[in-house]
Amino acid sequence: MTKVQKGDVIRLHYTGKVKETGEIFDTTHEEIAKEAGIYNEKGIYGPVPIAVGAGHILNGLDEQLEGLEVGKKYEIIVPPEKGFGKRDPKLIKVFTLGQLRRAGVYPIPGMPIELETGEGKKIKGRVMTVSGGRVRIDFNHPYAGKHLVYEVEVIEKIEDPIEKVKALIELRMPRVDRDKVIIEVGEKDVTVDFHEVLDQIDKNTLVLSEIILESDLKFIGYEEVKFKPSVDELLKPPAEEGEGGEEEGSEPEKTTEEAPKIPQEREEGEKSEAPSSSEDTHEEEADEKASSHEKETAEETSENPEESADE
């Protein structure tokens, strides 16, 4: 029986549950997703292509795939420290109600919330309590501190070099017709030509996909990776204006408004910490520190000098 090894490209079916509650939080099966109430109309279901050991799935699951046999079903337990992390009390933050309302947010307990830090980073949390003009928000991952149970089945181990590259393209660009992508592989080099699918993908998305895909292809053993068009070609600015371009001396239109940013919570000498988002995929998982927003703090303090932003 064929066994999975690190670096193999496989197709994997899985369903992830919280051990403590039995709640299904992720699955590659469409029917299970519908039954569990987590179905996403924009999602793509079916066995997912991954390179084993490349971090394409949760690390605690990824590292336990080695040695599994193709076609067999397994149950894998992932402890909190190798799943979504242990719960961190420091990731529970307190904001004033005024800070959130000025940004157009009207919190209620249990409400999921996304805030933008002073550095422009977006962090996700859940409102725990709203009381006395204070709002307590938990920025821990919803499944932090939980043991996870994965029911998995390795559907296929892909052997053909061209199909391996196509599978990784499918992983990174699932809505692109991979059969129209021209692939040439050598012993240690590979060329991927996207010219036939340029109308199927946004240029900036393709740039990011090529950067990530290069890392994937090198992980499975290719030393030289070429893309057509290359990242440099995609990022190349338009030709100098002057031949039918904007008139000389014209200036680009300027915007006069900026999107409001959520003010930072006020804590005594401490910066906010929150985990980076992961999903979707699904897909990513590290704590990020948000800088304090001194201006907002000063305004809030002047309005409510008796209120403290922390307990």
BALOBA-1460 file (C-alpha; in Angstrom, 3 decimals):
// residues 311
<rec num="1" residu="m" x="0.000" y="0.000" z="0.000"/>
<rec num="2" residu="t" x="1.278" y="3.454" z="-0.932"/>
<rec num="3" residu="k" x="2.282" y="5.603" z="2.043"/>
<rec num="4" residu="v" x="2.558" y="9.371" z="2.248"/>
<rec num="5" residu="q" x="5.950" y="11.024" z="2.687"/>
<rec num="6" residu="k" x="7.038" y="14.603" z="3.254"/>
<rec num="7" residu="g" x="7.146" y="16.494" z="-0.044"/>
<rec num="8" residu="d" x="4.474" y="14.332" z="-1.686"/>
<rec num="9" residu="v" x="1.653" y="16.104" z="-3.508"/>
<rec num="10" residu="i" x="-1.648" y="14.524" z="-2.477"/>
<rec num="11" residu="r" x="-5.403" y="15.091" z="-2.524"/>
<rec num="12" residu="l" x="-6.886" y="15.072" z="0.948"/>
<rec num="13" residu="h" x="-10.435" y="14.862" z="2.296"/>
<rec num="14" residu="y" x="-10.919" y="15.992" z="5.875"/>
<rec num="15" residu="t" x="-13.450" y="17.124" z="8.429"/>
<rec num="16" residu="g" x="-12.323" y="19.073" z="11.490"/>
<rec num="17" residu="k" x="-14.245" y="19.031" z="14.792"/>
<rec num="18" residu="v" x="-13.762" y="20.535" z="18.239"/>
<rec num="19" residu="k" x="-13.192" y="17.574" z="20.544"/>
<rec num="20" residu="e" x="-14.800" y="19.209" z="23.561"/>
<rec num="21" residu="t" x="-18.087" y="20.051" z="21.810"/>
<rec num="22" residu="g" x="-18.224" y="17.992" z="18.610"/>
<rec num="23" residu="e" x="-18.702" y="21.193" z="16.605"/>
<rec num="24" residu="i" x="-17.648" y="20.858" z="12.953"/>
<rec num="25" residu="f" x="-15.670" y="23.939" z="11.951"/>
<rec num="26" residu="d" x="-14.117" y="22.922" z="8.624"/>
<rec num="27" residu="t" x="-14.613" y="20.245" z="5.979"/>
<rec num="28" residu="t" x="-13.874" y="19.429" z="2.360"/>
<rec num="29" residu="h" x="-17.225" y="17.600" z="2.044"/>
<rec num="30" residu="e" x="-20.053" y="19.748" z="0.678"/>
<rec num="31" residu="e" x="-22.875" y="17.701" z="2.246"/>
<rec num="32" residu="i" x="-21.230" y="17.707" z="5.676"/>
<rec num="33" residu="a" x="-20.764" y="21.474" z="5.425"/>
<rec num="34" residu="k" x="-24.469" y="21.919" z="4.692"/>
<rec num="35" residu="e" x="-25.522" y="19.642" z="7.557"/>
<rec num="36" residu="a" x="-23.189" y="21.463" z="9.976"/>
<rec num="37" residu="g" x="-24.441" y="24.897" z="8.918"/>
<rec num="38" residu="i" x="-21.033" y="26.057" z="7.696"/>
<rec num="39" residu="y" x="-21.669" y="25.785" z="3.963"/>
<rec num="40" residu="n" x="-20.174" y="28.607" z="1.908"/>
<rec num="41" residu="e" x="-21.776" y="29.200" z="-1.486"/>
<rec num="42" residu="k" x="-18.522" y="30.696" z="-2.748"/>
<rec num="43" residu="g" x="-16.454" y="27.859" z="-1.344"/>
<rec num="44" residu="i" x="-14.924" y="25.052" z="-3.393"/>
<rec num="45" residu="y" x="-15.485" y="21.562" z="-2.022"/>
<rec num="46" residu="g" x="-13.800" y="18.264" z="-2.768"/>
<rec num="47" residu="p" x="-10.422" y="16.741" z="-1.860"/>
<rec num="48" residu="v" x="-7.891" y="19.543" z="-1.494"/>
<rec num="49" residu="p" x="-4.474" y="19.313" z="-3.201"/>
<rec num="50" residu="i" x="-1.542" y="19.937" z="-0.851"/>
<rec num="51" residu="a" x="2.184" y="19.280" z="-0.575"/>
<rec num="52" residu="v" x="2.783" y="17.324" z="2.620"/>
<rec num="53" residu="g" x="4.920" y="19.304" z="5.049"/>
<rec num="54" residu="a" x="4.599" y="22.614" z="3.176"/>
<rec num="55" residu="g" x="2.207" y="24.173" z="5.683"/>
<rec num="56" residu="h" x="-0.785" y="24.210" z="3.362"/>
<rec num="57" residu="i" x="-2.978" y="23.003" z="6.213"/>
<rec num="58" residu="l" x="-2.881" y="23.336" z="9.994"/>
<rec num="59" residu="n" x="0.596" y="22.363" z="11.194"/>
<rec num="60" residu="g" x="-0.657" y="19.913" z="13.797"/>
<rec num="61" residu="l" x="-2.511" y="18.015" z="11.065"/>
<rec num="62" residu="d" x="0.156" y="18.418" z="8.386"/>
<rec num="63" residu="e" x="2.908" y="16.793" z="10.442"/>
<rec num="64" residu="q" x="0.740" y="13.732" z="11.158"/>
<rec num="65" residu="l" x="0.071" y="12.927" z="7.498"/>
<rec num="66" residu="e" x="3.455" y="11.280" z="6.989"/>
<rec num="67" residu="g" x="3.119" y="7.517" z="7.010"/>
<rec num="68" residu="l" x="-0.621" y="7.425" z="6.256"/>
<rec num="69" residu="e" x="-1.764" y="5.000" z="3.578"/>
<rec num="70" residu="v" x="-3.619" y="6.170" z="0.493"/>
<rec num="71" residu="g" x="-7.274" y="5.145" z="0.581"/>
<rec num="72" residu="k" x="-7.509" y="4.578" z="4.335"/>
<rec num="73" residu="k" x="-9.469" y="6.714" z="6.784"/>
<rec num="74" residu="y" x="-7.871" y="8.001" z="9.976"/>
<rec num="75" residu="e" x="-8.765" y="10.052" z="13.036"/>
<rec num="76" residu="i" x="-6.089" y="12.529" z="14.067"/>
<rec num="77" residu="i" x="-6.042" y="14.457" z="17.347"/>
<rec num="78" residu="v" x="-4.412" y="17.893" z="17.318"/>
<rec num="79" residu="p" x="-3.606" y="19.462" z="20.737"/>
<rec num="80" residu="p" x="-4.164" y="23.212" z="21.268"/>
<rec num="81" residu="e" x="-0.489" y="24.133" z="21.025"/>
<rec num="82" residu="k" x="-0.320" y="22.618" z="17.529"/>
<rec num="83" residu="g" x="-3.773" y="23.773" z="16.521"/>
<rec num="84" residu="f" x="-5.056" y="27.298" z="17.082"/>
<rec num="85" residu="g" x="-2.875" y="27.911" z="20.121"/>
<rec num="86" residu="k" x="-3.539" y="28.166" z="23.823"/>
<rec num="87" residu="r" x="-5.813" y="30.887" z="25.145"/>
<rec num="88" residu="d" x="-3.868" y="34.016" z="26.048"/>
<rec num="89" residu="p" x="-5.426" y="36.367" z="28.652"/>
<rec num="90" residu="k" x="-3.371" y="39.215" z="27.184"/>
<rec num="91" residu="l" x="-5.445" y="38.993" z="24.005"/>
<rec num="92" residu="i" x="-8.562" y="40.092" z="25.878"/>
<rec num="93" residu="k" x="-8.682" y="43.865" z="25.473"/>
<rec num="94" residu="v" x="-10.913" y="46.630" z="26.784"/>
<rec num="95" residu="f" x="-12.139" y="49.580" z="24.707"/>
<rec num="96" residu="t" x="-14.445" y="52.416" z="25.672"/>
<rec num="97" residu="l" x="-17.875" y="52.419" z="24.093"/>
<rec num="98" residu="g" x="-17.181" y="55.917" z="22.749"/>
<rec num="99" residu="q" x="-14.106" y="54.761" z="20.840"/>
<rec num="100" residu="l" x="-16.066" y="52.136" z="18.967"/>
<rec num="101" residu="r" x="-19.134" y="54.275" z="18.341"/>
<rec num="102" residu="r" x="-17.055" y="57.069" z="16.827"/>
<rec num="103" residu="a" x="-15.901" y="54.510" z="14.283"/>
<rec num="104" residu="g" x="-19.470" y="53.422" z="13.545"/>
<rec num="105" residu="v" x="-19.357" y="50.222" z="15.588"/>
<rec num="106" residu="y" x="-22.226" y="49.464" z="17.991"/>
<rec num="107" residu="p" x="-21.128" y="46.347" z="19.873"/>
<rec num="108" residu="i" x="-23.335" y="43.731" z="21.508"/>
<rec num="109" residu="p" x="-22.176" y="40.632" z="23.446"/>
<rec num="110" residu="g" x="-21.253" y="37.698" z="21.203"/>
<rec num="111" residu="m" x="-20.854" y="39.891" z="18.142"/>
<rec num="112" residu="p" x="-17.861" y="39.091" z="15.867"/>
<rec num="113" residu="i" x="-15.858" y="42.215" z="15.176"/>
<rec num="114" residu="e" x="-12.946" y="43.309" z="12.999"/>
<rec num="115" residu="l" x="-10.865" y="46.293" z="14.059"/>
<rec num="116" residu="e" x="-8.119" y="48.170" z="12.280"/>
<rec num="117" residu="t" x="-5.072" y="49.068" z="14.333"/>
<rec num="118" residu="g" x="-3.130" y="52.303" z="14.138"/>
<rec num="119" residu="e" x="-0.710" y="50.476" z="11.823"/>
<rec num="120" residu="g" x="-3.485" y="49.605" z="9.401"/>
<rec num="121" residu="k" x="-3.622" y="45.901" z="10.313"/>
<rec num="122" residu="k" x="-7.000" y="44.222" z="10.644"/>
<rec num="123" residu="i" x="-7.616" y="41.994" z="13.646"/>
<rec num="124" residu="k" x="-10.625" y="39.833" z="14.380"/>
<rec num="125" residu="g" x="-12.250" y="39.308" z="17.744"/>
<rec num="126" residu="r" x="-15.520" y="38.691" z="19.531"/>
<rec num="127" residu="v" x="-17.328" y="41.026" z="21.910"/>
<rec num="128" residu="m" x="-17.461" y="39.452" z="25.366"/>
<rec num="129" residu="t" x="-19.225" y="42.117" z="27.435"/>
<rec num="130" residu="v" x="-20.606" y="45.643" z="27.113"/>
<rec num="131" residu="s" x="-20.949" y="47.275" z="30.516"/>
<rec num="132" residu="g" x="-20.405" y="50.650" z="32.169"/>
<rec num="133" residu="g" x="-19.212" y="52.291" z="28.979"/>
<rec num="134" residu="r" x="-16.564" y="49.617" z="28.463"/>
<rec num="135" residu="v" x="-16.387" y="46.894" z="25.833"/>
<rec num="136" residu="r" x="-14.351" y="43.762" z="26.459"/>
<rec num="137" residu="i" x="-13.174" y="42.050" z="23.259"/>
<rec num="138" residu="d" x="-11.475" y="38.656" z="22.980"/>
<rec num="139" residu="f" x="-8.894" y="38.488" z="20.184"/>
<rec num="140" residu="n" x="-8.014" y="34.840" z="20.806"/>
<rec num="141" residu="h" x="-8.897" y="32.496" z="17.967"/>
<rec num="142" residu="p" x="-12.399" y="31.048" z="18.589"/>
<rec num="143" residu="y" x="-10.857" y="27.573" z="18.903"/>
<rec num="144" residu="a" x="-7.814" y="28.553" z="20.930"/>
<rec num="145" residu="g" x="-7.303" y="26.162" z="23.829"/>
<rec num="146" residu="k" x="-9.377" y="23.455" z="22.140"/>
<rec num="147" residu="h" x="-8.357" y="19.943" z="21.123"/>
<rec num="148" residu="l" x="-9.206" y="19.278" z="17.489"/>
<rec num="149" residu="v" x="-10.267" y="16.001" z="15.903"/>
<rec num="150" residu="y" x="-9.715" y="15.509" z="12.178"/>
<rec num="151" residu="e" x="-11.245" y="12.690" z="10.185"/>
<rec num="152" residu="v" x="-8.960" y="12.376" z="7.154"/>
<rec num="153" residu="e" x="-8.558" y="10.272" z="4.026"/>
<rec num="154" residu="v" x="-5.725" y="10.553" z="1.521"/>
<rec num="155" residu="i" x="-7.597" y="10.165" z="-1.765"/>
<rec num="156" residu="e" x="-4.625" y="10.218" z="-4.098"/>
<rec num="157" residu="k" x="-0.865" y="10.526" z="-4.203"/>
<rec num="158" residu="i" x="0.011" y="12.408" z="-7.396"/>
<rec num="159" residu="e" x="3.039" y="10.975" z="-9.206"/>
<rec num="160" residu="d" x="3.089" y="12.695" z="-12.616"/>
<rec num="161" residu="p" x="5.312" y="15.849" z="-12.534"/>
<rec num="162" residu="i" x="2.950" y="17.901" z="-14.713"/>
<rec num="163" residu="e" x="-0.066" y="16.917" z="-12.602"/>
<rec num="164" residu="k" x="1.818" y="17.871" z="-9.431"/>
<rec num="165" residu="v" x="2.329" y="21.395" z="-10.774"/>
<rec num="166" residu="k" x="-1.317" y="21.579" z="-11.882"/>
<rec num="167" residu="a" x="-2.446" y="20.481" z="-8.416"/>
<rec num="168" residu="l" x="-0.465" y="23.260" z="-6.750"/>
<rec num="169" residu="i" x="-1.874" y="25.782" z="-9.238"/>
<rec num="170" residu="e" x="-5.344" y="24.509" z="-8.299"/>
<rec num="171" residu="l" x="-4.523" y="25.033" z="-4.623"/>
<rec num="172" residu="r" x="-3.424" y="28.632" z="-5.130"/>
<rec num="173" residu="m" x="-5.781" y="29.613" z="-7.963"/>
<rec num="174" residu="p" x="-8.778" y="27.270" z="-7.687"/>
<rec num="175" residu="r" x="-10.944" y="29.179" z="-10.172"/>
<rec num="176" residu="v" x="-8.354" y="29.264" z="-12.943"/>
<rec num="177" residu="d" x="-8.606" y="26.638" z="-15.710"/>
<rec num="178" residu="r" x="-5.377" y="24.808" z="-14.963"/>
<rec num="179" residu="d" x="-5.627" y="22.763" z="-18.179"/>
<rec num="180" residu="k" x="-5.024" y="25.978" z="-20.153"/>
<rec num="181" residu="v" x="-1.801" y="26.678" z="-18.257"/>
<rec num="182" residu="i" x="1.239" y="25.566" z="-20.263"/>
<rec num="183" residu="i" x="3.735" y="23.677" z="-18.084"/>
<rec num="184" residu="e" x="7.216" y="22.503" z="-19.004"/>
<rec num="185" residu="v" x="9.193" y="20.484" z="-16.471"/>
<rec num="186" residu="g" x="12.792" y="19.369" z="-16.406"/>
<rec num="187" residu="e" x="14.670" y="17.408" z="-13.801"/>
<rec num="188" residu="k" x="15.238" y="20.448" z="-11.576"/>
<rec num="189" residu="d" x="13.492" y="23.263" z="-13.433"/>
<rec num="190" residu="v" x="9.928" y="24.168" z="-14.331"/>
<rec num="191" residu="t" x="8.300" y="26.835" z="-16.507"/>
<rec num="192" residu="v" x="4.668" y="27.847" z="-16.014"/>
<rec num="193" residu="d" x="2.966" y="29.929" z="-18.722"/>
<rec num="194" residu="f" x="-0.226" y="31.751" z="-17.649"/>
<rec num="195" residu="h" x="-0.788" y="33.721" z="-20.860"/>
<rec num="196" residu="e" x="-3.859" y="31.680" z="-21.837"/>
<rec num="197" residu="v" x="-5.631" y="32.410" z="-18.533"/>
<rec num="198" residu="l" x="-4.802" y="36.083" z="-18.024"/>
<rec num="199" residu="d" x="-8.467" y="36.927" z="-18.571"/>
<rec num="200" residu="q" x="-9.440" y="34.660" z="-15.663"/>
<rec num="201" residu="i" x="-7.407" y="36.257" z="-12.907"/>
<rec num="202" residu="d" x="-6.682" y="39.749" z="-11.622"/>
<rec num="203" residu="k" x="-3.113" y="40.927" z="-12.277"/>
<rec num="204" residu="n" x="-2.346" y="41.661" z="-8.636"/>
<rec num="205" residu="t" x="-3.755" y="38.290" z="-7.590"/>
<rec num="206" residu="l" x="-1.562" y="36.587" z="-10.184"/>
<rec num="207" residu="v" x="1.513" y="38.388" z="-8.846"/>
<rec num="208" residu="l" x="0.843" y="37.139" z="-5.328"/>
<rec num="209" residu="s" x="-0.006" y="33.651" z="-6.593"/>
<rec num="210" residu="e" x="3.250" y="33.396" z="-8.554"/>
<rec num="211" residu="i" x="5.293" y="34.439" z="-5.517"/>
<rec num="212" residu="i" x="3.635" y="31.810" z="-3.319"/>
<rec num="213" residu="l" x="3.607" y="29.165" z="-6.050"/>
<rec num="214" residu="e" x="7.353" y="29.572" z="-6.552"/>
<rec num="215" residu="s" x="7.858" y="28.646" z="-2.897"/>
<rec num="216" residu="d" x="5.569" y="25.621" z="-3.308"/>
<rec num="217" residu="l" x="7.398" y="24.384" z="-6.396"/>
<rec num="218" residu="k" x="10.798" y="24.757" z="-4.773"/>
<rec num="219" residu="f" x="9.494" y="22.840" z="-1.766"/>
<rec num="220" residu="i" x="8.724" y="19.808" z="-3.940"/>
<rec num="221" residu="g" x="12.202" y="19.864" z="-5.469"/>
<rec num="222" residu="y" x="12.465" y="22.351" z="-8.334"/>
<rec num="223" residu="e" x="15.530" y="24.559" z="-8.080"/>
<rec num="224" residu="e" x="14.661" y="26.937" z="-10.923"/>
<rec num="225" residu="v" x="11.119" y="28.237" z="-11.402"/>
<rec num="226" residu="k" x="10.072" y="30.517" z="-14.276"/>
<rec num="227" residu="f" x="6.713" y="32.158" z="-14.905"/>
<rec num="228" residu="k" x="5.311" y="33.708" z="-18.074"/>
<rec num="229" residu="p" x="4.528" y="36.541" z="-17.643"/>
<rec num="230" residu="s" x="7.006" y="36.994" z="-14.812"/>
<rec num="231" residu="v" x="6.314" y="38.953" z="-11.638"/>
<rec num="232" residu="d" x="8.569" y="41.752" z="-12.932"/>
<rec num="233" residu="e" x="6.610" y="41.925" z="-16.179"/>
<rec num="234" residu="l" x="3.301" y="42.025" z="-14.331"/>
<rec num="235" residu="l" x="4.547" y="44.802" z="-12.063"/>
<rec num="236" residu="k" x="6.118" y="46.816" z="-14.858"/>
<rec num="237" residu="p" x="4.539" y="50.299" z="-14.944"/>
<rec num="238" residu="p" x="2.796" y="51.484" z="-18.118"/>
<rec num="239" residu="a" x="4.937" y="53.093" z="-20.803"/>
<rec num="240" residu="e" x="5.898" y="56.720" z="-20.222"/>
<rec num="241" residu="e" x="2.990" y="59.004" z="-21.002"/>
<rec num="242" residu="g" x="3.297" y="61.362" z="-23.934"/>
<rec num="243" residu="e" x="1.967" y="59.183" z="-26.724"/>
<rec num="244" residu="g" x="-1.767" y="59.458" z="-26.272"/>
<rec num="245" residu="g" x="-1.480" y="59.474" z="-22.486"/>
<rec num="246" residu="e" x="-2.431" y="62.150" z="-20.002"/>
<rec num="247" residu="e" x="-1.743" y="65.699" z="-20.965"/>
<rec num="248" residu="e" x="1.530" y="67.091" z="-19.770"/>
<rec num="249" residu="g" x="1.220" y="68.896" z="-16.471"/>
<rec num="250" residu="s" x="-1.981" y="67.120" z="-15.466"/>
<rec num="251" residu="e" x="-2.187" y="65.789" z="-11.943"/>
<rec num="252" residu="p" x="-3.881" y="62.604" z="-10.759"/>
<rec num="253" residu="e" x="-7.197" y="63.012" z="-9.036"/>
<rec num="254" residu="k" x="-6.842" y="63.296" z="-5.289"/>
<rec num="255" residu="t" x="-9.200" y="61.913" z="-2.715"/>
<rec num="256" residu="t" x="-10.193" y="64.127" z="0.158"/>
<rec num="257" residu="e" x="-11.413" y="61.513" z="2.594"/>
<rec num="258" residu="e" x="-9.815" y="58.548" z="4.288"/>
<rec num="259" residu="a" x="-11.598" y="55.545" z="5.709"/>
<rec num="260" residu="p" x="-11.942" y="55.864" z="9.458"/>
<rec num="261" residu="k" x="-9.690" y="53.644" z="11.528"/>
<rec num="262" residu="i" x="-10.695" y="51.980" z="14.727"/>
<rec num="263" residu="p" x="-8.910" y="53.692" z="17.644"/>
<rec num="264" residu="q" x="-6.610" y="51.604" z="19.763"/>
<rec num="265" residu="e" x="-7.551" y="50.567" z="23.259"/>
<rec num="266" residu="r" x="-5.903" y="52.447" z="26.109"/>
<rec num="267" residu="e" x="-3.627" y="50.451" z="28.341"/>
<rec num="268" residu="e" x="-0.946" y="51.547" z="30.696"/>
<rec num="269" residu="g" x="2.227" y="51.369" z="28.651"/>
<rec num="270" residu="e" x="1.114" y="48.207" z="26.831"/>
<rec num="271" residu="k" x="0.437" y="47.670" z="23.143"/>
<rec num="272" residu="s" x="-2.432" y="45.584" z="21.813"/>
<rec num="273" residu="e" x="-1.769" y="42.029" z="20.730"/>
<rec num="274" residu="a" x="-3.961" y="39.933" z="18.495"/>
<rec num="275" residu="p" x="-3.577" y="36.903" z="16.278"/>
<rec num="276" residu="s" x="-3.421" y="37.241" z="12.534"/>
<rec num="277" residu="s" x="-6.323" y="35.793" z="10.685"/>
<rec num="278" residu="s" x="-6.247" y="32.330" z="9.203"/>
<rec num="279" residu="e" x="-9.060" y="30.565" z="7.003"/>
<rec num="280" residu="d" x="-9.899" y="30.075" z="4.196"/>
<rec num="281" residu="t" x="-8.390" y="28.787" z="3.585"/>
<rec num="282" residu="h" x="-9.644" y="28.463" z="4.441"/>
<rec num="283" residu="e" x="-6.546" y="29.533" z="3.428"/>
<rec num="284" residu="e" x="-3.500" y="30.895" z="7.095"/>
<rec num="285" residu="e" x="-1.251" y="32.211" z="12.600"/>
<rec num="286" residu="a" x="0.916" y="34.382" z="14.670"/>
<rec num="287" residu="d" x="0.286" y="37.085" z="17.217"/>
<rec num="288" residu="e" x="0.477" y="40.665" z="15.949"/>
<rec num="289" residu="k" x="1.057" y="43.690" z="18.070"/>
<rec num="290" residu="a" x="-1.032" y="46.761" z="17.400"/>
<rec num="291" residu="s" x="0.372" y="50.163" z="18.177"/>
<rec num="292" residu="s" x="-1.431" y="52.532" z="20.578"/>
<rec num="293" residu="h" x="-3.501" y="55.323" z="19.068"/>
<rec num="294" residu="e" x="-2.455" y="58.309" z="21.130"/>
<rec num="295" residu="k" x="-4.702" y="60.825" z="19.478"/>
<rec num="296" residu="e" x="-7.877" y="58.842" z="20.107"/>
<rec num="297" residu="t" x="-6.816" y="58.156" z="23.646"/>
<rec num="298" residu="a" x="-6.316" y="61.825" z="24.305"/>
<rec num="299" residu="e" x="-9.763" y="62.647" z="22.959"/>
<rec num="300" residu="e" x="-11.415" y="59.906" z="24.969"/>
<rec num="301" residu="t" x="-9.637" y="60.926" z="28.146"/>
<rec num="302" residu="s" x="-10.690" y="64.549" z="27.743"/>
<rec num="303" residu="e" x="-14.311" y="63.477" z="27.300"/>
<rec num="304" residu="n" x="-14.420" y="60.917" z="30.077"/>
<rec num="305" residu="p" x="-11.496" y="61.536" z="32.391"/>
<rec num="306" residu="e" x="-12.909" y="59.191" z="35.010"/>
<rec num="307" residu="e" x="-13.051" y="56.200" z="32.663"/>
<rec num="308" residu="s" x="-10.181" y="53.729" z="32.466"/>
<rec num="309" residu="a" x="-9.712" y="51.661" z="29.354"/>
<rec num="310" residu="d" x="-8.508" y="48.656" z="31.264"/>
<rec num="311" residu="e" x="-9.351" y="46.823" z="34.435"/>
